[in-house]
Amino acid sequence: MKTLITSAVALCFALPAFAEISVSDAYARASSPTAKAGAAFMMIENTGAEEDRLLSAESDVAARVELHTHKDLGDGVMKMMHVEEGFVIPAGGMHALKRGGDHVMFMGLNRSLTEGESVSVTLTFEQAGEVTVEVPVDLTRQDSHGMDHSGHGGDHSGHDGDHADHGDDHSGH
């Protein structure tokens, strides 16, 4: 009996501790009904004992969906850039996708992002796999993650397809 209990305890410790992901406070927006680009923001929580990584996102609302962040180039200039390696979601922690910071970028919108509708977004994590989230469109919402990016280009209202601050043009994609 003692051997059976010892084996069961050893088996519990041998199993990997997978990340457990949940998404909250999600919303999507575009600067206007005719915008060719938009973005999604959310809080991602990992209640597991192992860190995870958001690797990619996809949605049928856009021709291309990427994980993006803003980099401060100095003198008040912010550059938005694709983050190919994704975002780490720490064990027992959270990662905010927020305006002016890390976010999901929709390029080449197939339709308008209309207030009150939802956009289906599939997030792919290294450990947790695919997590599909219905993201409500909220065109008037202000950042609620505690940071004001009004002077730093974080308001995505300039993302109408020309993406001059990207260094590359996504308007044709």
C-alpha positions in Angstrom: 0.0 0.0 0.0 2.8 2.4 0.9 4.5 1.7 -2.5 1.2 2.5 -4.3 0.8 5.9 -2.5 4.5 6.8 -3.1 4.0 5.9 -6.8 0.9 8.0 -7.1 2.6 11.0 -5.5 5.6 10.6 -7.8 3.3 10.5 -10.8 1.7 13.8 -9.7 5.0 15.5 -9.6 6.1 14.0 -12.9 3.2 15.5 -14.8 3.9 18.8 -16.5 2.2 21.9 -15.0 0.5 23.4 -18.0 -0.4 27.0 -18.4 -4.1 27.8 -17.8 -5.1 30.8 -19.9 -8.2 33.1 -19.5 -9.0 36.3 -21.4 -11.0 39.2 -19.9 -11.7 42.9 -20.6 -11.4 42.4 -24.4 -12.5 45.0 -27.0 -11.7 45.8 -30.6 -11.8 49.1 -32.4 -11.0 50.9 -35.7 -10.7 54.7 -36.1 -13.6 54.9 -38.5 -16.1 52.8 -40.4 -13.9 53.0 -43.5 -10.6 52.2 -41.8 -8.5 49.4 -43.4 -7.0 48.5 -40.0 -8.1 47.9 -36.4 -6.9 46.4 -33.2 -7.9 44.2 -30.3 -7.0 44.7 -26.7 -7.5 42.4 -23.7 -6.1 41.1 -20.4 -4.6 37.6 -20.6 -4.2 35.7 -17.3 -2.1 32.6 -16.8 -3.3 30.8 -13.6 -1.0 27.9 -14.3 2.3 27.1 -12.7 4.3 27.4 -16.0 4.8 30.5 -18.2 3.2 30.5 -21.6 3.7 32.5 -24.7 1.1 34.0 -27.0 2.5 33.1 -30.4 -0.1 34.4 -32.9 -3.6 35.5 -33.5 -6.1 35.1 -36.4 -9.5 36.3 -37.3 -11.6 36.2 -40.5 -12.2 40.0 -40.1 -8.9 40.9 -41.7 -6.6 39.7 -44.4 -3.7 39.7 -42.0 -3.6 39.6 -38.1 -0.4 40.1 -36.2 0.9 40.7 -32.7 2.2 44.2 -32.4 3.9 46.5 -29.9 5.0 50.2 -29.8 8.7 51.1 -29.5 9.7 54.5 -28.2 12.2 56.0 -30.7 12.7 59.1 -28.6 11.6 62.7 -29.1 7.9 61.6 -28.7 8.1 59.3 -31.7 6.5 55.8 -31.4 6.9 53.1 -34.0 4.5 50.2 -34.2 6.2 46.8 -35.0 5.3 43.2 -35.5 6.5 41.0 -32.6 7.3 37.6 -34.2 8.3 35.9 -31.0 5.0 36.7 -29.3 4.3 37.8 -25.8 5.2 35.9 -22.6 2.4 35.3 -20.2 4.1 34.7 -16.8 3.0 31.8 -14.5 0.5 33.1 -12.1 0.5 36.5 -13.8 -1.2 38.6 -16.4 -0.2 40.4 -19.6 -2.1 43.4 -20.9 -2.7 44.0 -24.6 -3.5 47.7 -24.5 -3.5 50.8 -26.6 -0.1 52.2 -26.9 1.5 48.9 -26.0 1.2 45.2 -27.0 -1.9 44.5 -29.1 -3.5 42.3 -31.8 -3.4 44.2 -35.1 -6.0 43.7 -37.9 -4.7 44.7 -41.3 -6.8 44.8 -44.4 -10.2 44.7 -42.7 -12.7 42.7 -44.7 -15.6 44.6 -43.2 -16.2 47.6 -40.9 -15.8 47.1 -37.2 -19.3 48.2 -36.1 -20.1 49.3 -32.6 -21.8 46.6 -30.6 -20.9 43.7 -32.9 -18.3 41.0 -32.0 -15.2 39.8 -33.7 -14.0 36.2 -33.3 -10.3 36.1 -32.6 -8.3 32.8 -32.1 -5.2 33.2 -30.0 -2.5 30.5 -30.2 -0.4 29.8 -27.2 2.7 27.7 -26.9 1.4 25.6 -24.0 -2.4 26.2 -23.8 -2.9 25.9 -27.6 -5.8 27.7 -29.3 -8.2 29.9 -27.3 -11.0 31.5 -29.3 -12.4 34.8 -27.9 -15.5 36.8 -29.0 -14.3 40.3 -28.8 -16.9 43.1 -28.7 -16.4 46.1 -30.9 -16.2 49.3 -28.8 -15.3 52.4 -30.9 -15.6 54.9 -28.0 -13.8 53.1 -25.2 -10.9 54.7 -23.5 -7.9 52.6 -22.2 -8.9 51.1 -18.9 -5.6 49.4 -18.1 -4.3 52.4 -16.2 -2.1 54.1 -18.8 -2.9 57.2 -20.9 -1.2 57.0 -24.3 -2.9 60.1 -25.7 0.3 61.8 -26.5 2.2 58.8 -27.7 0.4 57.5 -30.8 -1.3 54.7 -28.9 -4.7 55.6 -30.0 -4.8 53.6 -33.2 -6.9 56.4 -34.8 -4.1 57.0 -37.2 -4.3 53.4 -38.4 -6.4 54.0 -41.4 -4.3 51.9 -43.8 -1.3 54.1 -44.5 0.8 52.9 -41.6 3.5 55.4 -42.1 4.8 54.7 -38.6 5.3 51.0 -39.4 8.1 51.3 -41.8 6.1 49.2 -44.2 2.7 49.6 -45.9 0.0 47.1 -45.0 -2.8 48.8 -46.9 -2.6 46.4 -49.8 -2.8 43.2 -47.6 
